[in-house]
Amino acid sequence: MSETAPQGPVYNRVALIGLGLIASSMFWAMKRAGLADEVTGFARSAETRETARRIGLCDRVCDSAAEAVAGADLVVLCVPVGVMGAVAEEIAPALQPGATVSDVGSVKRHVIDAVTPHIPEGVHFVPSHPLAGTEHSGPESGFASLFENRWNLLVPVEGTDPEAVARLRRLWEGMGANVDEMDADHHDLVLAVTSHAPHLIAYTMVGVADDLRRVTDSEVIKYSAAGFRDFTRIAASDPTMWRDVFLSNKEATLEILGRFTEELFALQRAIRTGDGDHLHAYFTRTRAIRRGIIEAGQDTAAPDFGRGPKA
C-alpha cells in the first residue's frame, strides 16, 4: 500500500497508554493521515515521558494515565499483556461514557479476561492486534509507515457496538493496515504458529549458539551467516513483552511446540537414516510457504543478506 492520504479525523482525542514502538508508530501514522485532532500519551517511566516530549511524540504527554484518558474517545493500551488488567483498572474511573478502549497485545483471550471486568458501563472494548513490528523498542523506534500493508486483527467481545468496531477499523485502515476480525481463541492459536513459537525457537537457537560460543572463542558470532543473523534479530525483541506473551498464551504455544517437537524428531530420524527423499520433500513443501508469504505481499523476495540500509 502506498502512503496513506489524509482523510479527516476518525477520533477527536486518542490516548496512548505506553509509548513504545507500536504507540509511537500509531502517533506518527495518525498525524500523517490526520486521523485524530489530538493525541495524548502516558508512559510509566519518567525517562520515557521526557524522551517523548523531546521528540514531539504525542500532542500532550501526561504525567498520569488518568490525565491522559480524560476526555478521550479512544484509549489504546500499548503495554505488556501482563499488566493490561491493572492498567485498565487504573484508568476506569477517568473514562468518559461512549469512549472505546482497545489494545495492541499479541494475546487476546488473556487480555479480554483481564480487561473486561474493569470496563465501565457505556464504554466499548474492542481488542485489536497489529501484526507489525521490528526488533526495536522504545519511543524513538516508531515510524509512520509501520502498519502499511500489514494486518490488524480486531477481536470484538460479544455484544460490542458494531459502530465502535467500524470506527476502529477506519482508524487502522487510515494508518495503512489491512483489517480483519477473528475470534479470540482462534487468534491465539494462529499467533502461536506465526509468531509466538518462532520467537521461542529463535531465543532457544541463540541461547544454544551462546553456549557454543564459549567453547569456540566467539567464532559463532564472528562467522554468523544469514540464518543465524535472522534468529538474533528476532531474539532481540523486548524481553518483558515476550515473557508475558508466553505466560499468557500458554496452552496454544505448548500445543504448537509439541507439534514442532514431533516434526523435529522426524527430521532427526531422516538425517540419521540418510532418508534424502523425506528431507527433499519436506523442504520443497516448506519452501512453497515462503512463496505464499511473498505472493500475499507480506514480504519481498529481494535478498539483502544483511547488507540493506535498514534490516
C-alpha positions, 0 to 999 in steps of 0.5 A: 500500500502506498502512503496513506492520504489524509482523510479527516479525523476518525477520533477527536482525542486518542490516548496512548497508554505506553509509548513504545514502538507500536504507540509511537508508530500509531502517533506518527501514522495518525498525524500523517493521515490526520486521523485524530485532532489530538493525541495524548500519551502516558508512559510509566517511566519518567525517562520515557515521558521526557524522551517523548516530549523531546521528540514531539511524540504525542500532542500532550504527554501526561504525567498520569494515565488518568490525565491522559484518558480524560476526555478521550474517545479512544484509549489504546493500551500499548503495554505488556499483556501482563499488566493490561488488567491493572492498567485498565483498572487504573484508568476506569474511573477517568473514562468518559461514557461512549469512549472505546478502549482497545489494545495492541497485545499479541494475546487476546483471550488473556487480555479480554479476561483481564480487561473486561471486568474493569470496563465501565458501563457505556464504554466499548472494548474492542481488542485489536492486534497489529501484526507489525513490528521490528526488533526495536523498542522504545519511543524513538523506534516508531515510524509512520509507515509501520502498519502499511500493508500489514494486518490488524486483527480486531477481536470484538467481545460479544455484544460490542457496538458494531459502530465502535468496531467500524470506527476502529477499523477506519482508524487502522485502515487510515494508518495503512493496515489491512483489517480483519476480525477473528475470534479470540481463541482462534487468534491465539492459536494462529499467533502461536504458529506465526509468531509466538513459537518462532520467537521461542525457537529463535531465543532457544537457537541463540541461547544454544549458539551462546553456549557454543560460543564459549567453547569456540572463542566467539567464532559463532558470532564472528562467522554468523551467516544469514540464518543465524543473523535472522534468529538474533534479530528476532531474539532481540525483541523486548524481553518483558513483552515476550515473557508475558506473551508466553505466560499468557498464551500458554496452552496454544504455544505448548500445543504448537511446540509439541507439534514442532517437537514431533516434526523435529524428531522426524527430521532427526530420524531422516538425517540419521537414516540418510532418508534424502527423499523425506528431507527433499520433500519436506523442504520443497513443501516448506519452501512453497510457504515462503512463496505464499508469504511473498505472493500475499505481499507480506514480504519481498523476495529481494535478498539483502543478506544483511547488507540493506540500509535498514534490516 
